[in-house]
Amino acid sequence: PMLATRQSLPPTRESITHKFAISGHEGYLTIGLHADGRPGEIFLKISKEGSTISGLCQAYARAFSLALQFGLTVPEAVARFKGMRFEPMGATSNPEIPEASSIADYIARFLELHFVDLRRS
């Protein structure tokens, strides 16, 4: 049987926080980084506190973070989440990603822009 080893981040780590909006839904994406600059966790905070969408985004971020810590690479994550289509979708506040087909799509495309070396992909 194959056993994966979890690579948790240290208690103090570098991170990037990005404010975004998709079709009027504002949020913050925080990406915790390993010492070598690889993403090791994400946090999603959606402006509609206590809502179903906020809770689902938090659950998605926890599962995504665990997947990264157990070996999912950013290119693999991008391949699986980019293009997912569900509400909210539409225009974004980010000129680099003018349209998103979902929050999962937006996160994947943001990670792709900032953490995938397109020359090696």
Secondary structure, DSSP 8 states (H G I E B T S, - for coil): ----------SS--EEEEEEEETTEEEEEEEEE-TTS-EEEEEEEESSTTSHHHHHHHHHHHHHHHHHHTT--HHHHHHHHTT---SS-EEEEETTEEEESSHHHHHHHHHHHHH--TTT-
